[in-house]
């Protein structure tokens, strides 16, 4: 399954920057650094209702994604490439961390927790089949995931620039386990309201089965988004600035 993402991000430059004064800093040599990382992330995330261009952090409310393409599912439930454009994701700033740790020995960032809700609003383009039924249309869409348990892992390498050290993120994985998913696609079947309403009803009656078939595509897409955000931020914020 192939997933492609184009994210609206701020371009990183070579000069290092300081963390905003409202962001909590942690010393990786402290007795309990993981506790500090968790507190810092939990305190900082709600502040991302605006952009911080000095450290390449975008606004998380909403998070804007130019394009998201999710391939057909693996179990033939969703036999259509999902193309979403001009997306806005609401709810990421309300994410709750249970665990978060930067392991500088293993060079891994790991986290787990709960996202109460992700509200994804995009322009969609479909031409295929879902649950063996034709699914054709273009227009506005809303997909809402509720009570999503997640685990996240991203490997990084340390790069030295001008006597400072920066994290460069590589292989990233994300798992998403929502309690429920709701779908609303407007203008299905060239605006045929009856057919469109019936299709939305079928999708919502089978919401977990539908999502399960394309789960890996959504996980890969959001993992790419988070990796890009982290890469841009830590291309500006050195390890010395953020963790010493």
C-alpha positions as CSV (number, residue, x, y, z in Angstrom):
1,X,0.0,0.0,0.0
2,X,1.5,3.3,-1.1
3,X,0.7,6.6,0.7
4,X,1.9,10.0,-0.4
5,X,1.6,13.2,1.5
6,X,2.3,16.9,0.6
7,X,2.4,19.0,3.8
8,X,2.3,22.7,4.2
9,X,5.5,23.3,6.2
10,X,8.0,26.1,6.9
11,X,11.3,25.7,5.2
12,X,14.2,24.9,7.5
13,X,17.4,27.0,7.2
14,X,20.9,26.4,8.3
15,X,20.9,28.7,11.3
16,X,20.1,27.3,14.8
17,X,17.4,28.9,16.9
18,X,16.3,29.0,20.5
19,X,13.1,27.3,21.8
20,X,10.3,29.8,22.4
21,X,10.4,31.0,26.1
22,X,7.0,29.4,26.8
23,X,8.4,25.9,26.0
24,X,9.8,23.8,28.8
25,X,13.4,22.6,28.4
26,X,14.8,19.4,29.6
27,X,18.3,18.2,30.5
28,X,19.0,14.8,29.1
29,X,21.6,14.2,31.8
30,X,19.0,14.7,34.6
31,X,18.0,11.7,36.8
32,X,14.6,11.3,35.1
33,X,14.8,12.9,31.6
34,X,11.8,10.9,30.3
35,X,9.6,12.4,32.9
36,X,10.7,15.9,31.8
37,X,10.2,15.1,28.1
38,X,6.6,13.9,28.9
39,X,5.9,17.1,30.9
40,X,7.4,19.3,28.2
41,X,5.5,17.7,25.4
42,X,2.2,17.7,27.3
43,X,2.7,21.4,28.1
44,X,3.9,22.4,24.7
45,X,1.4,20.7,22.5
46,X,-1.6,22.8,23.6
47,X,0.4,25.9,22.6
48,X,0.5,24.9,19.0
49,X,-2.7,26.7,18.1
50,X,-0.4,29.1,16.3
51,X,2.7,28.7,14.3
52,X,6.2,29.3,15.7
53,X,8.2,30.1,12.5
54,X,11.4,30.8,14.4
55,X,11.6,27.0,15.1
56,X,9.7,25.8,12.0
57,X,6.6,24.7,13.9
58,X,3.3,24.9,12.0
59,X,-0.1,25.6,13.5
60,X,-1.6,22.4,14.7
61,X,-5.2,23.7,14.8
62,X,-5.7,23.0,12.1
63,X,-2.8,21.1,10.6
64,X,-2.9,21.8,6.9
65,X,-2.0,19.1,4.4
66,X,-1.9,19.9,0.7
67,X,-2.5,16.4,-0.6
68,X,-3.0,12.9,0.9
69,X,-3.2,9.9,-1.4
70,X,-4.1,6.5,0.2
71,X,-4.0,3.4,-2.0
72,X,-6.8,0.8,-2.2
73,X,-7.1,-1.4,0.8
74,X,-5.5,-4.9,1.2
75,X,-8.7,-6.9,1.9
76,X,-10.8,-5.6,-1.1
77,X,-13.2,-3.7,1.2
78,X,-11.9,-0.4,0.0
79,X,-11.1,-0.9,-3.7
80,X,-10.4,2.7,-4.6
81,X,-7.5,5.1,-4.4
82,X,-8.5,7.9,-1.9
83,X,-7.3,11.3,-3.0
84,X,-7.7,14.1,-0.5
85,X,-6.6,17.7,-1.2
86,X,-6.6,21.0,0.8
87,X,-6.9,19.1,4.1
88,X,-7.4,20.5,7.5
89,X,-6.8,18.3,10.5
90,X,-8.4,19.4,13.8
91,X,-7.7,17.9,17.2
92,X,-3.9,17.1,17.2
93,X,-3.2,19.8,19.8
94,X,-5.4,18.0,22.3
95,X,-3.4,14.8,22.0
96,X,-2.7,13.2,25.4
97,X,0.7,11.5,26.0
98,X,1.0,8.5,28.3
99,X,4.7,8.0,27.5
100,X,7.2,10.0,25.6
101,X,11.0,9.5,25.5
102,X,14.1,10.6,23.5
103,X,16.6,7.7,23.8
104,X,19.9,9.3,22.8
105,X,21.8,6.0,23.2
106,X,19.5,4.1,20.8
107,X,18.6,7.3,18.9
108,X,14.9,6.7,19.0
109,X,11.9,8.9,19.9
110,X,9.0,6.9,21.2
111,X,5.5,7.9,22.4
112,X,2.1,6.5,23.2
113,X,-1.2,8.0,24.3
114,X,-4.7,8.9,23.3
115,X,-6.1,11.4,20.8
116,X,-9.7,12.3,21.8
117,X,-10.7,13.2,18.2
118,X,-9.2,13.8,14.8
119,X,-11.5,15.8,12.5
120,X,-10.2,15.6,8.9
121,X,-11.8,17.9,6.4
122,X,-10.7,17.7,2.8
123,X,-11.7,17.9,-0.8
124,X,-11.9,14.3,-2.0
125,X,-11.8,12.4,-5.3
126,X,-12.9,8.8,-5.6
127,X,-13.5,6.4,-8.5
128,X,-13.8,2.8,-7.5
129,X,-15.6,0.5,-5.1
130,X,-16.2,0.3,-1.4
131,X,-17.8,-2.8,0.1
132,X,-18.3,-4.0,-3.5
133,X,-20.5,-0.9,-4.2
134,X,-19.5,1.8,-6.7
135,X,-17.9,4.9,-5.1
136,X,-17.6,7.9,-7.4
137,X,-17.5,11.6,-6.7
138,X,-15.6,14.7,-5.9
139,X,-16.3,17.3,-3.3
140,X,-16.0,18.2,0.4
141,X,-15.5,15.4,2.9
142,X,-15.4,15.0,6.7
143,X,-13.9,12.0,8.5
144,X,-13.9,12.0,12.3
145,X,-11.9,9.5,14.3
146,X,-12.7,9.3,18.1
147,X,-10.7,8.1,21.1
148,X,-7.7,7.0,19.1
149,X,-5.0,5.0,20.9
150,X,-1.7,5.5,19.3
151,X,2.0,4.4,19.5
152,X,4.7,6.2,17.7
153,X,8.4,5.4,17.0
154,X,10.9,7.4,15.0
155,X,14.6,6.7,14.6
156,X,17.0,9.6,14.2
157,X,20.7,10.3,13.6
158,X,22.8,13.1,15.0
159,X,24.3,15.5,12.5
160,X,26.9,18.1,13.5
161,X,26.8,21.6,12.0
162,X,28.9,24.5,13.1
163,X,29.9,22.7,16.4
164,X,26.3,22.0,17.2
165,X,24.3,18.8,17.0
166,X,20.9,18.3,15.3
167,X,18.5,15.3,15.1
168,X,17.7,14.1,11.6
169,X,14.7,11.7,11.7
170,X,14.4,8.6,9.5
171,X,12.3,5.4,9.8
172,X,9.0,6.3,11.4
173,X,6.1,4.1,12.4
174,X,2.7,5.0,13.8
175,X,-0.2,2.8,14.9
176,X,-3.8,4.1,15.2
177,X,-6.6,2.3,17.0
178,X,-9.8,4.4,16.9
179,X,-12.9,3.6,18.9
180,X,-15.1,4.8,16.1
181,X,-14.9,6.5,12.7
182,X,-17.6,8.5,11.0
183,X,-17.7,9.5,7.3
184,X,-19.5,12.2,5.3
185,X,-18.8,12.6,1.6
186,X,-20.8,15.3,-0.2
187,X,-21.6,15.3,-3.9
188,X,-21.2,11.5,-4.4
189,X,-22.5,10.2,-7.7
190,X,-22.5,13.7,-9.3
191,X,-24.8,15.1,-6.6
192,X,-27.4,12.3,-6.5
193,X,-28.6,12.9,-2.9
194,X,-30.3,9.5,-2.5
195,X,-27.4,7.5,-3.7
196,X,-25.0,9.7,-1.7
197,X,-27.0,9.4,1.5
198,X,-27.2,5.6,1.1
199,X,-23.5,5.3,0.6
200,X,-22.6,7.4,3.6
201,X,-25.1,5.3,5.6
202,X,-23.4,2.1,4.5
203,X,-19.9,3.5,5.3
204,X,-21.0,4.5,8.8
205,X,-22.7,1.2,9.5
206,X,-19.4,-0.5,8.6
207,X,-17.1,2.2,9.9
208,X,-14.5,0.0,11.6
209,X,-14.4,-2.6,8.8
210,X,-13.9,0.2,6.2
211,X,-11.2,1.9,8.3
212,X,-9.4,-1.3,9.1
213,X,-8.8,-2.0,5.4
214,X,-7.0,1.3,4.8
215,X,-5.6,1.7,8.4
216,X,-2.0,1.3,7.2
217,X,-2.4,4.0,4.6
218,X,-3.7,6.5,7.2
219,X,-1.0,5.5,9.7
220,X,1.7,5.9,7.0
221,X,0.3,9.3,6.0
222,X,0.1,10.8,9.5
223,X,3.6,9.3,10.3
224,X,5.0,11.2,7.3
225,X,3.3,14.4,8.6
226,X,4.8,14.0,12.1
227,X,8.2,13.1,10.8
228,X,8.3,16.2,8.6
229,X,7.2,18.4,11.5
230,X,9.9,17.0,13.8
231,X,12.6,17.1,11.1
232,X,11.9,20.8,10.4
233,X,11.8,21.7,14.1
234,X,15.0,19.9,15.0
235,X,16.8,21.2,11.9
236,X,16.5,24.5,13.8
237,X,16.7,23.5,17.4
238,X,20.0,21.9,18.3
239,X,20.4,19.1,20.9
240,X,22.4,21.6,23.0
241,X,19.5,24.1,22.9
242,X,16.7,21.6,23.6
243,X,18.3,19.0,25.8
244,X,21.4,20.3,27.6
